[in-house]
């Protein structure tokens, strides 16, 4: 059955009658002339209407070197209140800017660059108010070449409906002989005129070429436009087995499906339509879905396309697995080899990339089993700031470092396609595409595969509280400022106080289905081991304030339980971690359902790092207020100021205090998280280069002996957890004395069967000599230096200097499961002769490699028994020695 739907539009003639936001004198500005620009604040978004303070123009130009209308050139920094940009009040909500002595000089544009448009946003001096076009668009004024010019003023839009009577109007810069053409046929002419107009009713869909022509003194100017006339949608049932997004039928066919409730028509435009709307690529309609099958595609060739919704809204596919955008030009070949160019000058906004016949990634580890919660130690990582290359390739080179550190999982900050290339990632637009700023899709998979080879789980930070403006379901239902009331996925404004960008409506069944499908896709396509859900406190549509947002909310619980069930349906062992921070009663219900909750202890450990008394007891889920192993405790995350920066202490006491912090955080049973470089005492402020701005790496920290002590402490504490996992499970007996009253005599005791751990610490600023409880008599072993003490009664006196801890076990610990950088050679003898500056090996080694602590190879020699090291500067090194029989070991070198 076939039926036609009528295209409903609200644009066209209503727009023709609107007053202009900006007028210029002269009417046809030229690069070498002065221009007066008058802004009418009663038009457009009316953001400055009635404003009486100082108004400034934020202005630049669009030239032949711009990638599109968003690529302004020669614009000042936002907020520049120089006299040059200050506007003169004309009264009656009108403001004037004089561009003198001419456009080219005003903007300081080189002679060879062609000026196409001037671009404007008008604003108040304090930047709180903006005057823009209707819907919040930028304002543009065309710049013309010298001599005669002609401008087609109407139709305003490039898309109209079949049956509409369309006005055509043009204006010339001088009195001319004027003509209007429709597909090269003259439809109006007028002599000795500066204006010409007519109207035309289009009865057939298709693309029409409109041209205005003006001739004077033997010279002719033209202005040409393409007008797309749209017909109604044909209704036809969706093919079997397809869903929203790109459905690959075979190597030459793909069926595109766009879910678009309350929309009338959708066209596909792309490189296969020369980026024009074509009636041959109008999608068919089946209820709320629009679809089209593209045939005769070349296998493995990338095709670029967008949807044009109701003739006006241009979006990429919401389910895109690869996006092309204008920022791709800044991505290096090393990061993303062979990245195709964005179609600059042919369209704007994100573009979907499809490719039939794609080669599947061959997973080396197909059935990875992640560690139990009790052994979960997460390393939170931002690809951008983890290595100098800021990409996956760089991170791959550091996986052995993470394995050696002793963590058991990596948590990646958001990687789903976000706005721009430089971001924390909490501004996502496309949830099924991984951001190209870090690498290719296969590189992401390789990273996960390589993590799994090393026993490291991979957790992805996902952002479903909000999306940015390029998210198609934001753009398709948007009034220029906020999502519209009929938006199926987003709230007009956030009902809670945690509004960032545009707020998902998690009460919507459409949103729930989208999120669940995305979670399933990520688990199956990327072999992820779990998720950290950002800002789940916002997963509610209850109106709340800062003081009430965390109150018990059954609807929010039900939503999160649904998402948890969707994850566990794919992988019952997957981790689900929530950044929630709500009432304990609510968090308890979520924990009982199998989810884990972030436990932010930054405030306490930050105070401790500064030498102030603090309470660490909130780090542990005791099984009463919260189920055991339900809290992921951390001293710092991406979101807090770094402890190393906050101490206010000089390096030596600062690192000693951080060493103590590490002990009293990592020895507490239950899941833990480390923010990248916390193990080095990273002390660059979170506000450096702006809160979310790029931060410098400091791998050379590991060559500093003081910082290396902190790193070694992390290694040994995490090795203890891995080597004796039974002592860190929920069944262990735990005694904690870590309140503010136990500042100089902190105490933890862990007991399981006949094994015991006693951790004592003095986090104060002066020495202490206190007695501590030891559960059994006998020899106790200090984990950090392998010294021993003899305990003969229930308590023993342990003198501690300021900022010192000691961890004792009643068994001699054998640390396994990590590569200790400080281990002695086991299978053969080798040592560093400091006097001769040589590495001496008992026998001949097939190969010796010397590495810096950060993992860089600095020297190598084959078939050697004595290796001179005089070429190396002073510092700490690791020698990796491979013998002829294949035996391998390592040796620490301190020069």
C-alpha positions, 0 to 999 in steps of 0.5 A: 500500500502506498500513500502520500504525506503532505509536507508541513512547513512553518518557514518560507513566506513568514520569513520573507516578511521579517525585518532585517536584523542587520542593515548596512550602508552601503547596501553592497559592502566591498572589501576596500570601502567603509561600512556602517553596520546597524543592529536592530536588537528587536529582531533575531533572538532579541537577547539585547532588546531593552538593554541600555549598557555598553554593547560590543560586536564580536566579529570576524570574516568568512573567507575563501580559506574558511572551512565553513560558516563556523570557521571565523577568521580574524576575530578577537578573543571572546569578551574583547572590549576594545574601543574598536568593537564598541557600538554606538547607541542610536536609541530605539534598540538600534546600535551602530558599528563603523568599520573603517577605513575599510573592511580589509584594513579593519580586520587586517586581512591579507590582500590575497584572501577573498572576503565572502562575509562578515560574521557577527554576534553582538553582546553586552560588555559583561558577556551576559547577553547576546544578540544573535539571529533567530534560534541563536544563529550567527549573523552574516553580511555578504561582502561583494566584489568591486563594480556591479553586483546583484543579490537574490533576496527571495526566496529566503529558504533553499527548500520549499514544498510542492504547491507553494507560491514562491516569491523571487526578488533580486536587488542590484547595486546600480540601475541596470537591466535586470532578469530572473531565470528559472532553469535558464528560462527568463521568468521576469525582466525589467530595464532601468531598475535596481529591483525585480520580483515575481512569483512562481508556483512549483507543481513538481518536486525536484531541484530548480536553478534560480538566477538573478542577472543585472547588466550595466555599462557593458558589465554583467553580474549574476547571483545563482541559487538552487531551490529544492522543491519537496514532495510528500513522503511515500509510506512503505513498510520497513524491510524485515530485520532492520533497525534505526541506523545503517543496516548492512545488507551485503557488500553492495547494499545498506538500508538507512533508517532514521527514527524521527517521530512527528517529522514529515519528510527526510532526504539523504544527501551526500557525496553520492548526490553531490551534497544536494537534495534529490527526490531520488534520495527521499526516504520512505515513511513507516510510522515514526521511521524513515528508510531508504536502501542504497544499492550498487555501493563499492565494497570497503569504500567510505561514503559520506552522508547526512539527513535533511529533515523536513527540508531544513534540519541537517543531521548525521545519523544518531547511530553513526559508528563513524563521524567526519567533522571539520576538526578532523584536519587537526588529527595526525596521521599517527593517531588516525592513519588514512583519515579521509578529508571532511567535505569542506565547502559542500556541507556543514556539521557532522557527517556520517561515514558508512562502509560496506564489506568492513574487515572485522577485528580479530580478537586475540582474547575472546573470553576474558574474565575480569577480577572479582570486586574485592580485587578491583583496583581501577586506574582512571585514564584520559588518553589525551593527557596520559602520554605526550602523543595523546592517543591510543598508540601512546597508551599501548606503550604504557600498558606494561607499566600499568601491569607492573604497577599492580592495577587490575582495571583501566577506566577510560574517560569518555571516548564516544564522539564528542565536540571538537578534539580537545575535551574530557569527553563529557560533551558527547554527540554520537554514542555509537562512534568512538572519537577519532581524536585518539585513534581508529575503531580497531585501535580502541579494540586493540587497546582493550585486547592488549589490556585483556592480555595483561589481565586488565579489565577495561571500563568505559565512562559513559555520559547519559545525563546530557548531550551536546548540540550536535547530537541529532535528537537535540538538533531535530527538535530544537528552538535555537535555545532549548530542545522543544516540548515535543522532543522525544529524548530530551527535556526542555530544561533540566528538572534537576540542578545538574544541567550540563548541555542538554538534559536527557529525559530518562522517563522517556521510553525512547531514551531508555531504549536508546541507552540500553541499545548503546550499552549492548552495542559497546559490550558486544562490539568492544568487549568492554568489561563494564561502565562508569555512569556519569552523573546518575543523580540527574537520571530523574525528571522530578523537580529538585533543588541542590538541597533535595536532588539527592533525596530518595527517588524511586523513579531514578532507582527504577531507571538505573535498575533497568540499565543495570539489567540491560548490561547484565543481560549481555555480560552478567559479570560486567561492572556497573559503577555509578557517580551518584552521591545520593541518600544512603538509603537510595544508594543501598538499594542500588548496591543491593541490585549489584551496582557499585557506587563512587565513594569520593574521599578526596576531601579527607585525603586532601586534608591529610596530604596537607598535614591536617586531621581527617577521617578516612572511615567513609572509605569502607562499606561495612555491610550495615549502611552499605553492602560490602564491596559496593563502594569504589573508594578513591583519594582523587579522580579527574574531577578533584584538585590534585593532592600533590598540588594541595599540600602546601608542603615542600617535596620531601614531606609532601611525598611522605604524606602521600605515601601514608595516604596510599597505605591507608587507602589501598589496604582497606578492603573493597574496590579502589580507584587511582587517578592517573599519575597519583602514584607519582605524586602528580602536582600540576593543578587541575586549573592549569590551562583551564579545568578541562584543558590539556595537562603536561605529562611528567613521566620523568617524575619516576627518575626522581628518587623521592617520587620513586618511593611513592611509586614503589609504595603503590607497587608493593601495596597493590602486589600485596592485594594481588598476592593475598586476595583472601585478605581483602575480601568481604569475609575478612575481619577488619578493625579501623581506627582512622578518625580525626582522633587517631591522627598520629596513631592510625591503625588498621587490622585485617584478619582471615584465618591464621593470616593477619595484617597490621597497618600503623601510621603517624600522619601528624607533624611530629614523631610518635611512640604509641602501642598498637594491638597485634592479634598474635605473638611472634615474628612480624614482617615489615612489607616495605623494608623486610625488617622484622619485630618480635611481638610477645604480648597483645600490644607492641610499641612502634615508634614512628617519625612524622609522615610514616607508616609501617605495614606488618604481616605475621607471615613473610609475604611473597609478592607475586602477580606483578613485575617488581622493579626492585626485585633481585635476579632470580635465575642467575647472578648480576649486579651493578658495580658502582665504582666501575659503572658497569653491569656485571653478569654471571655468564654471557647474556644474549641481550641486555636492554637498559630502560629508564623508569618511564619505560624508554630504552636507552641502551642495548647490547647483545652477547655481553657479560660486562656492560659499561654504563658510562654513557648514561647520565645519573638516575634510576634504570632497569636492566632487562637481561635475556640469557642464552637459555631464554631465562629473563630477569631484571635488575635495578640500577641507581647511578 
